[in-house]
């Protein structure tokens, strides 16, 4: 009569070592997520600098023309003039007053945010000027109804775009640092404090 073989209990069965290692590797790979790229400080600072630059250009394009129109509306004198010179680019429009207390005086019209009115030599034009400084002059039409300040509008739009992108990058950096825990923050700080040779600087070692 043949002996019956002893069956191994189900709970005593163990996986071979290589199968167990492979299973744990698959589990770790399934739970691992790549860390999102951290926006660099210099990128955020560059975006902030670009925003400030565009804001300064907006102020330069907006404030001087606005101040000139306000002053000419308050105390300007309107007189007839004749165009005596026009640059083809244009870079200037020169007129000669043919009426008023400054009759015969030639001046170059002030620009409005880098723009000049359409004019032709020997053409008649109405000019509003500052009696204390006749060189501060615009066409009467631009004083009453200034043209659209396109340069200021363009630079203000660039300011908003740069500031929005910079703010988004800064918020993303803060969120990544918070979600990654103190390990990534300390690593970022140590990289910041590292010297030229890769060694960290400590004030206690300096004499």
C-alpha positions as CSV (number, residue, x, y, z in Angstrom):
1,X,0.0,0.0,0.0
2,X,1.5,3.3,-1.2
3,X,2.2,6.0,1.4
4,X,0.3,9.2,1.1
5,X,2.4,12.3,0.5
6,X,2.1,15.0,3.2
7,X,0.5,18.1,1.7
8,X,2.1,21.5,2.6
9,X,-0.4,23.8,4.4
10,X,-1.5,26.7,2.2
11,X,-0.4,29.3,4.8
12,X,3.1,27.9,4.8
13,X,3.7,28.5,1.1
14,X,6.3,31.2,0.3
15,X,7.0,32.8,-3.0
16,X,10.5,32.3,-4.5
17,X,12.8,35.2,-3.6
18,X,13.1,36.6,-7.1
19,X,9.3,36.6,-7.5
20,X,8.9,38.4,-4.2
21,X,11.5,41.0,-5.2
22,X,9.8,41.6,-8.5
23,X,6.4,42.1,-6.9
24,X,7.7,44.6,-4.4
25,X,9.5,46.5,-7.2
26,X,6.2,46.7,-9.2
27,X,4.4,48.0,-6.1
28,X,7.0,50.7,-5.5
29,X,6.8,51.7,-9.2
30,X,3.1,51.9,-9.1
31,X,3.2,54.3,-6.1
32,X,6.0,56.4,-7.4
33,X,5.2,59.7,-9.0
34,X,7.7,62.0,-10.7
35,X,8.2,65.2,-8.8
36,X,7.1,68.2,-10.8
37,X,9.8,70.6,-12.0
38,X,10.4,73.4,-9.5
39,X,10.4,76.9,-11.0
40,X,13.8,78.5,-10.4
41,X,14.2,81.6,-8.3
42,X,16.1,83.4,-11.1
43,X,13.2,82.8,-13.5
44,X,10.7,84.4,-11.0
45,X,13.1,87.3,-10.4
46,X,13.5,87.8,-14.1
47,X,9.8,87.8,-14.6
48,X,9.4,90.4,-11.8
49,X,12.0,92.6,-13.4
50,X,10.4,92.4,-16.8
51,X,7.0,93.4,-15.2
52,X,8.6,96.4,-13.5
53,X,10.3,97.4,-16.8
54,X,7.0,97.2,-18.7
55,X,5.3,99.2,-16.0
56,X,7.9,101.9,-16.2
57,X,7.5,102.1,-20.0
58,X,3.7,102.4,-19.5
59,X,4.2,105.3,-17.2
60,X,6.7,107.0,-19.6
61,X,4.2,106.6,-22.5
62,X,1.1,107.7,-20.5
63,X,2.1,110.4,-17.9
64,X,3.9,113.1,-20.1
65,X,1.2,113.2,-22.9
66,X,-1.6,113.2,-20.3
67,X,0.0,116.1,-18.4
68,X,0.6,118.1,-21.6
69,X,-3.0,117.7,-22.7
70,X,-4.3,118.7,-19.2
71,X,-2.0,121.8,-19.2
72,X,-3.0,122.9,-22.7
73,X,-6.7,122.5,-21.9
74,X,-6.2,124.6,-18.7
75,X,-4.2,127.5,-20.1
76,X,-3.4,126.8,-23.8
77,X,-3.8,129.4,-26.6
78,X,-5.2,128.3,-29.9
79,X,-3.8,129.9,-33.1
80,X,-3.6,129.2,-36.8
81,X,-0.4,127.9,-38.2
82,X,1.3,126.8,-41.4
83,X,3.3,123.6,-41.7
84,X,6.8,124.6,-42.7
85,X,8.6,121.2,-42.3
86,X,7.7,117.5,-41.9
87,X,10.1,114.7,-41.4
88,X,9.2,111.7,-43.6
89,X,9.6,109.2,-40.7
90,X,8.1,111.3,-39.0
91,X,10.3,112.6,-36.3
92,X,9.0,116.1,-36.1
93,X,6.4,118.5,-37.5
94,X,7.5,122.2,-37.6
95,X,4.9,124.9,-37.8
96,X,4.9,128.7,-38.0
97,X,2.2,130.7,-36.2
98,X,0.3,133.0,-38.5
99,X,-1.9,134.6,-35.8
100,X,-1.8,135.4,-32.1
101,X,0.9,137.0,-30.0
102,X,3.6,134.6,-31.3
103,X,2.9,135.2,-34.9
104,X,5.9,134.4,-37.1
105,X,7.4,132.1,-34.5
106,X,8.4,128.6,-35.7
107,X,8.1,125.6,-33.3
108,X,8.1,121.8,-33.5
109,X,5.0,120.2,-32.3
110,X,5.3,118.0,-29.2
111,X,4.8,114.3,-29.8
112,X,1.9,112.4,-28.2
113,X,3.4,109.1,-26.9
114,X,5.9,109.2,-29.8
115,X,3.1,109.9,-32.4
116,X,2.7,113.0,-34.6
117,X,-0.3,114.1,-36.6
118,X,-0.5,113.8,-40.3
119,X,0.7,117.0,-41.9
120,X,1.9,118.2,-45.3
121,X,4.3,121.2,-46.0
122,X,2.4,124.5,-46.5
123,X,-0.7,123.0,-45.0
124,X,-2.9,125.0,-42.6
125,X,-3.4,123.7,-39.1
126,X,-4.9,124.8,-35.8
127,X,-2.4,124.6,-32.9
128,X,-2.9,124.9,-29.2
129,X,0.2,125.9,-27.3
130,X,1.5,127.0,-23.9
131,X,1.9,130.8,-23.9
132,X,4.8,130.5,-21.5
133,X,6.5,127.9,-23.6
134,X,5.3,127.8,-27.2
135,X,7.3,124.6,-27.9
136,X,4.7,122.7,-25.8
137,X,2.2,122.5,-28.6
138,X,-0.3,120.0,-30.0
139,X,-2.9,120.2,-32.8
140,X,-6.2,121.6,-31.5
141,X,-7.9,118.3,-32.5
142,X,-5.5,116.3,-30.3
143,X,-6.1,118.6,-27.3
144,X,-9.8,118.3,-27.5
145,X,-9.9,114.6,-28.4
146,X,-6.5,112.8,-27.8
147,X,-5.7,109.8,-30.0
148,X,-5.6,106.3,-28.6
149,X,-2.3,105.9,-26.7
150,X,-1.4,102.6,-28.4
151,X,2.2,102.3,-26.9
152,X,0.8,102.7,-23.4
153,X,-1.9,100.1,-24.0
154,X,0.6,97.7,-25.4
155,X,3.1,98.0,-22.6
156,X,0.4,97.8,-20.0
157,X,-0.8,94.5,-21.5
158,X,2.7,93.2,-21.4
159,X,2.9,94.2,-17.8
160,X,-0.2,92.2,-16.9
161,X,1.1,89.2,-18.9
162,X,4.5,89.2,-17.2
163,X,3.1,89.8,-13.8
164,X,0.5,87.0,-14.2
165,X,3.1,84.5,-15.3
166,X,5.5,85.5,-12.6
167,X,2.8,85.2,-9.9
168,X,1.7,81.8,-11.3
169,X,5.4,80.5,-11.2
170,X,5.8,81.8,-7.6
171,X,2.6,80.1,-6.4
172,X,3.6,76.8,-8.1
173,X,7.0,76.9,-6.4
174,X,5.5,77.4,-3.0
175,X,3.0,74.6,-3.6
176,X,5.7,72.2,-4.7
177,X,7.9,73.0,-1.8
178,X,5.0,72.5,0.7
179,X,3.8,69.2,-0.9
180,X,7.3,67.8,-1.1
181,X,7.9,68.2,2.6
182,X,10.9,69.6,4.5
183,X,13.4,67.5,2.7
184,X,13.1,69.4,-0.6
185,X,13.1,72.7,1.2
186,X,16.3,71.9,3.1
187,X,17.9,70.7,-0.1
188,X,16.9,73.9,-1.9
189,X,18.3,76.0,0.9
190,X,21.6,74.1,1.0
191,X,22.0,74.5,-2.7
192,X,21.5,78.3,-2.2
193,X,24.1,78.4,0.6
194,X,26.6,76.3,-1.2
195,X,29.9,78.0,-2.1
196,X,31.7,78.0,-5.5
197,X,33.2,74.6,-4.9
198,X,30.0,73.0,-3.8
199,X,30.8,73.3,-0.1
200,X,28.3,75.1,2.1
201,X,29.3,78.3,3.8
202,X,29.0,78.6,7.6
203,X,29.6,81.8,9.4
204,X,31.1,80.0,12.4
205,X,34.1,78.9,10.2
206,X,34.9,82.5,9.0
207,X,37.4,84.5,10.9
